[in-house]
Amino acid sequence: MLKREKRLEKRIARERIEILFDLMQRIKGEDYELARRYVELARRIAMRYRIRLGKLKMLYCKKCLYPYKSGRFRVRIQKSRVIITCLNCGYVRRIPIRPKNIKDGIKNRKVKI
């Protein structure tokens, strides 16, 4: 039985995910359904090979998998978070805003001794 080369598989999977997201960015203005399919395939590859998408998750709706394009999502900024609403399905994504340095956030707090 042959041993699998997991590092090679992961590298190839990352490359394919990047290609799919590039294609999605280029085509989302023309064919919205095809762009959604690219997102679906990229997510499936990432889940199969346990690859984190990181910042790429911000490019599409978590519920309906449609990529965000102008006119199809709403962004609101509140005190401590950014709220992105998908206008296709109504899903609301809340992203917390944190200070750049954790030390700065702790430094500014008043501590009673």
Secondary structure, DSSP 8 states (H G I E B T S, - for coil): -----HHHHHHHHHHHHHHHHHHHHHHTTT-HHHHHHHHHHHHHHHHHTT---GGGGGGB-TTT--B--TTSEEEEE-SSEEEEEETTT--EEEEE---S-HHHHHHTS----
